[in-house]
Amino acid sequence: MDIFLGDADGRTLCYNLKFQPAYENIPVILYSAGYVPLSTIEHSKADEFIIKPFDIKQLLGKIKKLLGMQ
């Protein structure tokens, strides 16, 4: 999920999702091209963070790790 979503902030959406029992175990990877303090990523409870532009292999590696495929 991108952090800068126009009318919303991906960190806030992630935080809200992670505190709902039905969604708390769904892995979330946040990404952004802008400067983002790592403390705000940690606060969002995101499972991973990637800086854009990113290599698709990097993204796939993080997805596989989160799904227990590595």
C-alpha positions as CSV (number, residue, x, y, z in Angstrom):
1,M,0.0,0.0,0.0
2,D,1.3,3.4,-0.9
3,I,1.7,5.8,2.0
4,F,0.6,8.9,0.1
5,L,-2.9,8.1,-1.3
6,G,-4.2,11.6,-2.0
7,D,-7.0,11.8,0.5
8,A,-5.7,9.2,2.9
9,D,-2.4,8.1,4.5
10,G,-1.4,4.4,4.0
11,R,0.1,4.4,7.5
12,T,-3.2,5.3,9.1
13,L,-5.1,2.8,7.0
14,C,-2.6,0.1,8.0
15,Y,-2.8,1.0,11.6
16,N,-6.6,0.8,11.5
17,L,-6.5,-2.5,9.8
18,K,-4.0,-4.1,12.1
19,F,-6.2,-3.4,15.1
20,Q,-9.3,-5.1,13.7
21,P,-9.2,-8.8,14.7
22,A,-10.5,-9.9,11.3
23,Y,-7.5,-8.3,9.5
24,E,-4.7,-8.2,12.1
25,N,-2.8,-11.1,10.6
26,I,-2.9,-9.9,7.0
27,P,0.6,-8.8,6.0
28,V,0.9,-5.2,4.8
29,I,3.9,-3.8,2.9
30,L,4.0,0.0,2.8
31,Y,5.9,1.8,0.1
32,S,6.8,5.4,-0.8
33,A,9.0,7.5,-2.9
34,G,9.1,10.3,-0.4
35,Y,11.0,10.7,2.8
36,V,9.2,8.7,5.5
37,P,10.5,8.5,9.1
38,L,10.9,4.8,10.1
39,S,9.3,5.5,13.4
40,T,6.0,6.3,11.5
41,I,6.3,2.9,9.7
42,E,6.8,1.1,13.0
43,H,3.8,2.9,14.5
44,S,1.6,1.9,11.6
45,K,2.3,-1.8,12.4
46,A,3.2,-2.5,8.8
47,D,5.1,-5.7,8.3
48,E,7.5,-4.3,5.7
49,F,8.5,-1.1,4.0
50,I,9.9,-0.5,0.6
51,I,11.3,2.7,-0.9
52,K,10.2,3.5,-4.5
53,P,11.4,2.8,-7.0
54,F,12.0,-0.8,-6.1
55,D,13.0,-3.9,-7.9
56,I,10.2,-6.4,-8.5
57,K,12.5,-9.1,-7.1
58,Q,12.8,-7.2,-3.9
59,L,9.1,-6.9,-3.6
60,L,8.6,-10.6,-4.4
61,G,11.2,-11.6,-1.8
62,K,9.4,-9.6,0.9
63,I,6.1,-11.1,-0.1
64,K,7.5,-14.7,0.0
65,K,9.1,-14.0,3.4
66,L,5.8,-12.7,4.9
67,L,3.9,-15.7,3.5
68,G,6.5,-18.1,5.0
69,M,7.7,-19.2,1.5
70,Q,11.4,-18.5,2.2
